[in-house]
Amino acid sequence: EAQVTQNPRYLITVTGKKLTVTCSQNMNHEYMSWYRQDPGLGLRQIYYSMNVEVTDKGDVPEGYKVSRKEKRNFPLILESPSPNQTSLYFCASSFRRPPYEQYFGPGTRLTVT
Amino acid sequence: AQTVTQSQPEMSVQEAETVTLSCTYDTSESDYYLFWYKQPPSRQMILVIRQEAYKQQNATENRFSVNFQKAAKSFSLKISDSQLGDAAMYFCAYLLGAGSYQLTFGKGTKLSVIP
């Protein structure tokens, strides 16, 4: 089954404790992206990757890191989480050709206390 | 920068009736893609329908159709014969494509379906 998976689905952590949210896709997509969703703000892009070893900042990159060592994986790293990073996070992937449809993971609910 | 505006934070519709969700966007480009995503309580983002800007014909997927007005930069979603399972947040999104694959989302419209 074609899918994007994220782990963990739920995470409660404390300020400053490094964490990683994993994202994996099995569709051989070149493009991968991370979004955060906050009430009243819709989804905003954090980081994206055009292909292996190619990453770039989205609209809200502060406090986050990413890496793309393999085509299928695109982990999101919070090295020192803060309460304002409490949010719902989505990973998405697509081909770099029309119709550019992005497939989303199930989401990760992160709470930073 | 592109912006997407959904002017209706919440809407409701009677079961079996028709409802239209509004979306406008701002861009100076001529070739782009528009999407409507549905987010039910499960939080999963589900693609409902897409429209390529170069296509004049409005996209249709079963009970879902769009009214794409390129000159007015408007992309509304019509849901016919509304069902209880249509209750969800709906997000309009814009994508430039070909070199920039970023989805720009509106803030969403919460749709309630009244039995």
Interface residues (C-beta under 8 A of the other chain):
Chain A: Y31 S33 Y35 G40 L41 G42 L43 R44 Q45 Y48 M50 G58 L88 F90 A92 S94 R96 P98 P99 Y100 E101 Q102 F104 P106 G107 R109
Chain B: V4 Y33 F35 Y37 S42 R43 Q44 M45 L47 R50 E52 F91 L95 G97 Y101 Q102 L103 F105 G106 K107 G108
